[in-house]
Amino acid sequence: MRFHYRAFFVFFVCIFWETSDAIAQLPPKREFRAVWIATVDNIDWPSVRGLPAENQQAEFIALLDQHQRAGINAVVVQIRAAADAFYAKSTEPWSFWLTGQQGRAPVPFYDPLEFMIRETHDRGMEFHAWFNLDRATFSKNSSVTPDHISFRRPEWMLQYGGRKLFNLGLPEVRNYVTGIVTNIVRNYDVDGIHFDDYFYPYGIAGQVIHDEVTYKTYFNGMNLANWRRENINQLIHQLRDSIQALKPYVKFGVSPFGVWKNSSQDPEGSLTTGGLTSYFDLYADTRKWIREGWIDYIAPQVYFSTDFQKVPYRLLVDWWIKNGFNRHLYIGQGAFRINRSTPRDRAWNDPNEMTTQLNYNRQFSQIHGSIFFSSKSLTDNLNGVRDTLLTNFYRYPALIPPMPWKDPEPPLSPKDLKARPTSEGVELLWQEPGPAPDGDKARYYVVYRFDRKDKVNTEDPTHILAICVGERTTRFIDRTAEADGRYVYLITSLDRLHNESVPSQVNVRVPEE
C-alpha cells in the first residue's frame, strides 16, 4: 500500500519553479534532457544484484528524485541487457543483474518495469525502454537458464569474443527481436523504444564473425558487408512499422557510435579521422535510418572531447547537425569520461569540458537536447557536472520538443480558468478540456505567471511557475505571490507528445496585507 499511496499522491502534485527575470540569455523552452540508466553489470541500478524488491524500488525513486531536481525530463532505462528481462511480461528470463540468478523473480514479487514507468510518469518525465540488440549472453562465464533462447535456438547464435550473439542475418531472428519489442509496446506504457550502438559486434583482434552459411543462403547478390548492413536496415524498418501499427505515439530512437563515416571514406562523411565507424565496422547505416524517417530521433554517442584531434567534439556535432533530416537530434554526452583523460584525449580532466560542450550545443536549434551516459556520472557529480546542470543549463524547466510528423494537433485549452487570492496564496482552478479533433486529451498543464509590467511571452521558460502532472490535475496554488501584486496567469494544456494548446488567461490583484 505504501507505494500505491505515494504514486496517487504524486500524480496530483504540480512541479514548482521559482520565477526570476535575472538571466542574461533566454534559456530554451523546449529541450530533451535525459540520462541513461544502465542495468548491465549493475552500472547504475540496482546498485547490487539480489536486493530485496523494496530496496530496488527505493533506489530507483532516489535516482529519479535526484535527476528531476537537476532538471532531467526523461530517462532511458536498460530493460534487456543480454536476452533477459527487467520486466514480468516476458518470454525471456529475469535478469541476473536484478535478482542475482537468471530466471529468479524479485522477492517480494513486483513488476519493475510497471513500477519504473509509473514513478517516472508521476514526475512528469518520459520513460524510454532501452534494449541491447545483439547479446544473447554477456560473457563466456554467464550462467543462463536451461530454457534460455541460446539453448532453445542454438542455430540462431554466433560465437564471438566469448559471447553468444544473435545472428541478425536470419529472418527468424529479426522477427524474434521485433516480437520482444512489440510485447513491450503492447503491454507497457512506454514513451519510447531505444536501441544502443550494438548491432554487429565491435571488432576483436583475431576474431571472425562466422555467418558464412547464413550469407550463402540469403545474400541476394550483395557482398558480405552490404548484406550485413541490409540485415540491420530491414530490422530497423520492421521495428518502425511494428511500433507504428501498435501505438503511433511511441517514439523510436537509436544511439549509435558517433562516427558514421570519415570524409576520407566518403565525401558525405564527417571531417574526422577516427579508426572506427558505425557504417564500416558495425554495419549500421545510421544516416540512412534518419534520412528515411525510420527513426524519430538519433542520439549519436559523441564521447570525444573538444580537443581530441581525430574526432573533435565540435566537428562531429557539426556533421550531425547537417544530417539530422528534420528528425530530433540528441547528443549523447560522455559524462562518464569526466576526470578520465587518456594520453590521446586529455581534455576530460578540464573542469570546464562539459560546460564547453553544452554551450556549443545551445548555439544550434537543430540540436534538440542531450542524453548523459550514465546516471552514476550525474549522481556522483563528477567534476560538478550535476551542479552545472542544476544551477546553469537546467536551472529553468524545459518541455520536451514535440514531433509534428507523429502528431501535429495541439490539445484544447483548459476551460473555465478562475483565480482567487486565499490565505495560502493565489488559487488557480480550471477544468479539463474535451478531446482535440484527433482524440487526444490533455495529459498535463503548464502554469505561467507574469507581472502586469511584463511582456506576456509563453516561449520564455523563466515564467513557468509549475508543470501540473496528470490529466485530472486542475488546481494549483501560487504560494509566492506577493501582497498587492498584479499578475497575469496563463494555463496551457499539453498532450502526450507535448503539443501545447492556446493559453487560457486570468488577471489577479493580490490584496494588501
Secondary structure, 3 states (H helix, E strand, C coil): CHHHHHHHHHHCCEEECCCCCCCCCCCCCECEEEEEECCHHHCCCCCCCCCCHHHHHHHHHHHHHHHHHCCCCEEEEEEECCCCECCCCCCCCECHHHHCCCCCCCCCCCCHHHHHHHHHHHCCCEEEEEECCCECCCCCCCCCCCCCHHHHCHHHEEEECCEEEECCCCHHHHHHHHHHHHHHHHHCCCCEEEECCCCCCCCCCCCCCCCHHHHHHHCCCCCHHHHHHHHHHHHHHHHHHHHHHHCCCCEEEECCECCCCECCCCCCCECCCCCCCHHHHCCCCHHHHHHCCCCCEECCEECCCCCCCCCCHHHHHHHHHHCCCCCEEEEEECHHHCCCCECCEHHHHCCCHHHHHHHHHCCCCCCCEEEECCHHHHHCCHHHHHHHHHHHHCCCCCECCCCCCCCCCCCCCCEEEEEEECCCCEEEEEECCCCCCCCCCCCEEEEEEEECCCCCCCCCHHHEEEEEECCCCCEEEECCCCCCCEEEEEEEEECCCCCECCCEEEEEECCCC
